[in-house]
Amino acid sequence: MTHHSPGAEQSGGIPVGSDEGDRRLLVAVAGALAFVAMLDMNIVNVAVADIADGLHVSAATAQWAVLAYQLPVVALLLPVGRWLDGVGTRPAVLTATAGFALCSALTAVAPWTAWLVAARFAQGACGAVLFVLMPVLALRSVRPELRGRAMSVPATLGPLGAVTGPAVGGLLLDHLGWRSVFLVKIPFCVLALVVARRAMPKDGRLRAPDRRSVADALLVATGVAALLLASTLAVDATPWLLLALTAVPPLWWWLRGPGGRPVTDVLRSAGLLWTHGAVLTSAIGFAAMHYVVALHLQRDDGVSATTTGLTVLAFPLAMGLAGPLGGRLADLYGARPVAVAGAALTAAALLLLLPLHDGWTPVDVAWRTALGGIGMGLNGGPTQALVMSAAPPDRTATVGSTVQLARSLGFTLGPALATTAWALTDAARAGLALAATAACLAVPQLALSGRRPAPRPEQTATAHH
């Protein structure tokens, strides 16, 4: 854990003497925007067919309403993190939130597909900024002894947005039509804008990225976009996973270049590589389990969509209840032991799902998934606090972007890998075995996290370049 220092209050940190209510409001803003940004990752999935009918295009074309948001969100995380370390937090929050709301409105009134896709791309770019800023905002809004509780807010509400997206989208579609799916986020953004504008101190200006940053962004975006497309398309046809190989050259060039070296050096020097691995494998396990259980209940057991939705809802409900407790325990006993305990509980719950068969009732599935949700709730905030507290004060946005990338890739890769395992064995248990294995891997990685190797002189110079 890093100690509290003046450097920790730079670039948007809330002064220690500022109003306690303002600081709590900003943590709430971080949670609300994390929920909205993750909600948008999944809420549009259920509206694809309606969008296709409304705009008179094919379902494949309408699918770009989803991909056009997901691609820039994931692909721009790392370049955005490097850029945000050099600009004011307040103008970045206000600009990204306003842009996100504006793009939501533009998407909702789209008269044709090109308009919709362009607005979704722009919204995804704003979403990438919000994803990076949320843990940074929570970190800088409270004193070090309250970081666990602060981090539990966006760390819990973000995944809740992801898993509740389809349910919320379905309700809106049934009653208000597909355009309402895009409008529902605007009130949250407006409220966040009002609160952030009042509570955040002025801390600098925005600046345009330089040429090197743009070049780095193109390399990372190309590689990550290939990974995202491969994992998304592989859900319907597993050979698409081979597309992931095309991500290697651009990402390798970036890692070996002046843009990637400072990022990897910061992670090494702060001892965060194991923690990032745990975030990735936890997200893979969660996403794979959620996908396999829902598909098994409907396809193999013939359970109705409503009953399936209520069954898998046990996970996010339990996670939401356990999240605040995890943050409080982290502040009392330390982030690492609570994070490890939560990860172990999630792994145990996924192992309990392995005997899944057609004779199980929805209740049999629900209590096991609820147990996993409790573990994820206990794990999320402390893991986020563990990562952000170890970040150098002048590199918090960079570290925030790397952990968000690990989590986003895990959420995307989980269903694709589970689908591949299921297709190869023709058994749902294979997908659950993959999910349980990924969850189990997170436990030792969190236990090993925080071991800092002695940095080489050239690494230190590069990291602070």
N, C-alpha and C positions, 0 to 999 in steps of 0.2 A: 504494500500500500504506500502510495506517495503521501508525504505530509503536505499540509496546507501551506501555501506560499503565495506571495504576491503574483507570481507568474500564473498561478492557477486562476486568477481573476482577469486575465487579459482576454482580449477579443470577445467581449460579451459576458464575462463573468459578472455575477451579481455581487456588488459590494457587501461585505459582512454586515455593515450597519443598515442595510436597506430593509424595507418592511418585510416581515416574515410572511405576511399574506401574499405579497407580490411574488415571493419565491415559490410559494405553494401553487399559486396560480400558473406560474410558468411551467412547473412540473405537470400540472393538469393539461396545459397547452401541448406539451411534448407528448403526453399520452393520447390526447384527442387526435392530434395529427398523425401519430403512429397508427392509430386505429383506422383513420380515413385512408391513409396511403396503402395499408395492407388490405383494407376492404376493397379498394379498387383493383387489387390484383386478381380477385376471384368473383366479384359481384357481377361482372359483365359476362362471365362464362355462360350463365343460364339464360342470357338475353340474346345469344348469337342467332338462334332461329328466328326470333321476332325481328331482330335488326335486318336479317336477310329478307324477310317478307316485307318489312316496312320500306326498305330502300330498293327492293326489287333486284337483289343480287344473289349469288350463290352463297351457300353456307361457308364454303372455303374462303370466299372474299370477305364475308362478314366476320370471320375469325380474326381478321386483322384489327378489329376493334379491341381484341384482347392482346394480341402480339405487339401492336403498335405502342401500347403502354408498357408492357413487360420488358421489351427489348431495351429502351433507353434507361428504364429504372435500374436494371441490373448492369448494363454495359457501362453506364456513366458513373457508377458509385466510386470507383477508385480515383479517376481523374477529378471528380467533384470534391472528394475528400482533400486532395492535395491543394486544390484551388481555395477551398474554404478556410484552410489554415492561414491564409494571407489576407482575408477580408473580414469586415465586421459581421458579427453574428446577427445583430438586430436587423440591418437592412437585408441580409440574406433570408432570414425567417419571413419578414414581411413580403419581400418580393416573390419568394417561392410559394408562399401561401396564397397570395393574391393571384399569381399566375395559375396555380392549380385550380382555384375557384373559377377563374375566367375561362380556362380550357374546358372545365366541366360544363359551363353554360354553352360554350360554342359547340361542344359535342352533342349536347341535348337538342340543339336546334339545327343540326346538320341536315341539309337538304339532299346531299348525295354522299357517296362513300369516300371520295377523295378528301372532302372537307372533314369527315369524321376521323379518318385515319391521320390526317395532318394534325388535327386538334389533339388526338390521343398521343401522338409522338411528342408534342410540346408538353402535354400534361405529364408524360413519363419523365421528361427532363426535369420538370419541377418536382416530381415525386422523388427522383434521385437525390435532389438537394434536401428535401424533407427527411428522407431516410437517414442521411448522414447527420443532419442537424439535431434530430430528436434526442439521441443519447448525449450529445454535446450540451444541449440546452438543459437537460436534466442534471448532468454533472455539474454545470456551472451555476445552477440555481440554488444549491444547498451547501451546507458545510460538510466536510468529509465524514463526520460521524453519522450523517443522515443519507449517505449515498445509496445504501442498499435499498431503503424505502423509496427514494426518488427513482432509482433505476428500475424498480419493480413495476412502476406505472407504465412507461412505454414498452418494457419488455413483456408485460402481460397483455396490454391492450392491443399491441401490434398483431401477435398471433391470433387473438380473439377476433380481430377484424378479418383475418384471412379465413378462419373457419366459419364465421357467421355470414360471410359474403353471399354464398349461394342461397341461404335461407332468406336473407333480407331481399336479395334480388328476385327470388321467386314470389314473395309477397307483393312487391312493387309491380311485377309483371302482371300478376293476376288482377290487380285493382287499378293501376294507373298507366300501364304501357311501358315500352322499353325506354322511352326518353327519361322517365322518372329515375331510372337506374343511375343516370349521370347527374341528375339534379339533387339527389338526396344528400350529397356531400357538401353542398354549398353552404348551408347554415352553419355547419361545424367550422368551415374555413372562415366565415365572416366573424363568428364569435372568437376564434383564435386570433384573428387580426386585431380585433378591438382590444383584447387582453394583452397581447404581446406589445402592441404599440404603446399602451399605457405603462406596463410594468417593466419593460426592458430598457436599460440605459443605453444612450447613444454610445457607440463604440467603434465607429469607423465607417468606411464606405465600401461599396462594391467596386471591383475593377475587372476589366475584361481579361480572360486568359491569354497568356502569351503564345507565340507560335509553337514552342516546345510542348506546352500543355495541350494544345490542340492536336499535335502529332501523337502525343501519348494517349490522348482520348480516343483517337481513331484506331490505334493499335489494340487498346484494351477493348474498345467497343466491338471490333471485328472478332476478336477471340471469344469474348463472353457471349456475343450474339450467336456464334456458331454453337457454343455449348447449350444455350437456351433453346435454340431451334431444334437441335438434335434431341434434347430431352423432351421437348413438347411434342414433336412429331412422332417420337418413339412410342408414345402411349398408344397410338393407333397402328404403328408398324415398327417393330423393334429394329429392323436393319438401319433405320434412320440414326441410331446411336453412333454409327460409323462416321457421321458428319462431324462428331466431336473432335475427330483427329485433325480437322482443318483449323481448330483453335490453337493448336500447339505452336506453329511458327510465329504468328503475331504476338502471342503472350510471351513466348521465349524472347523475342526481340525487345519487348517492353521490359521484361525482368532484367535483361542484361544491359539496358540503356540507362540514361540519366534520370528517367522518370521512375523506373521500377526499383532501382537499387536503394534509394532512400526509404522506400516503403518497407522492403524486406529487412533492411538494417534496423529500422525502428522496432519491427516485430521481434527480431532476434535479440536486440539489446534489452528490450522490456520483458523478455521471457514469455511472449504471447503466442508463439506458434502452436503449442499444445492446446491452449485455450481455444484458438480458432479452429483447430481440428475437432475439438469437442462440440463447438457450436455447429459445425458442418454435419457431423455424424448424428447429433441429436435431432437436427432439422430433417435429415434424411429419414431417420427412424420414425419421427412423428408423422411426416407427410406420407410415407409408405404405408404405415399402419392405418391412417385415416382413409386412404384410398382403397386399400384391400378390404377392410372391414365393410365399408359402405357398398362396394361392388359385390362382395360375397353375400351380404344380406339380401340385396335386391335380385341378383342373378341366380345364385345357387339356392337360396332359401325361399325366394318368392315373397319376401317381406315388402310391404307397400313403401312408397317413397316417404310418406309421412312418418311411419314407424321407424324407418331407417334414419331419417333426419333427427328424430327425437333420441334415438339410441346413440348416434355419434355426437349428439349435443352434450352428452355426459362429460366428454373430455374437456371442451372449452369452459363449461360451467364449473367443473372442479378446478380447472386451472385458474379461472378468474377469482375463485374464493381463496385459493392457496397463495396467489401472487403477493398480496400485501403481507401475509405472514412470512413468506420467504424473505422479503426485503427487511422486515423488522428483525428476524432472526440473524440475518447477515450483519446488521448494525450491532447486534448484541454479541455475537459469537465469531464473527469473521465471515467473509464472503466465500472462501474456498470450502470449508467443511459443509456449509449449507448447500452450496452448489453441487458438491460431490454426493451428498445425501439425496438431493432431489433427482440427480441423474440416475443414481442407483435404484430409486423407487420407480422411476419411469421404465428402466430396463427390466426390473422385476415384473412390472405390469405387462410389458410386451411379451415376456417369456411365458406368462400365464395365458396369453392368447394363442400360443402355438398349438395346443390341442384342438383348436377351433374345428367344428364339424357341423353337419346339417342339423343335428339334434339340439344344438344350443338355442336357447330362447334369446330374444333381444335383451332381457335382463341379465343373462349370463355374460353377454358381451358388454353391456353398459357398465357394470360395476368394475370390470377390468379396465375399461378405457377411462373411467373416472379415476381409478388409482393412478393411471399414467398421467392424467391431467393434474392431479395433486403434485406428482413429481415434477412435471414441467413448470408448474407454478412456483414451487420451491426453488427450482433451478434457474429460471429465467432472469430475475432481477439480480441475484447474487453473481451469476456469470457475467452479466453486463457490467456490474460494479467492479468485478475483478479485472475485466479488460480495461475499462475506462480509467480506473484509478491508477493503473500501471502505465498509462500513456504519458509521454512527456507533455508538459503543459502547452508547448507550441506545436504539438502534433496530435491533438485530440480529435480533430476532424478526420485526419488520415486514418487513425486507428478506428474511429467510428465507422468509416467507410469500409474498412477491411472486414470488420465483424458483421456488418450488414450484408456484405457480399457473400460471406460464408453462409449466413443464414438463408439468404435468398436462393443461392445455388442449391442448398440442401432441400428447401421446399420444392424446388423445381425438379431436382434429380430423383427425389424419393419415389414419386409415382412411376417415373420412367423405369427405374431400376426394378421396382416391384413388379411392374408389368412384364419386364423381360424374364424375371425369375419365374413368374406364374406361367408365362407362355412356354418356357423351356421344360417345365415339369408338369404342366396342366393341373396344378394344385395351388389353392390359395395359401396353403401353409408355407410354400416356398417364399411367397412375397412377405408373409409375416416373419419368417425366419430371417430374411434380409433386414427387415425393420428392427427386429430384436437384436441382431448382431450389431447394427449401426448404433443402437442405443447403448448396448453394453460397451462398445469402444469408447464412448464419451466418458465413462467413469474413470478409467486410468488416465486418460488425457487430462482431465480436470485435476486429478491428484498430482500429476507431474507438472502442471502449469506453474509459472512464476519462477522457474529456475533460470536465472539469467547468466548466460555465458559471458565471460570476460570479453568486452568488445575490442576488436583490433583498432589500432589508431586510425587507419584509413576509413573504417566503418563509422567511427565517431565523427570524423570530419565530414563524411558524406551525409550522415543523418542530419547534421545541422547546417548543411550548405544552403 
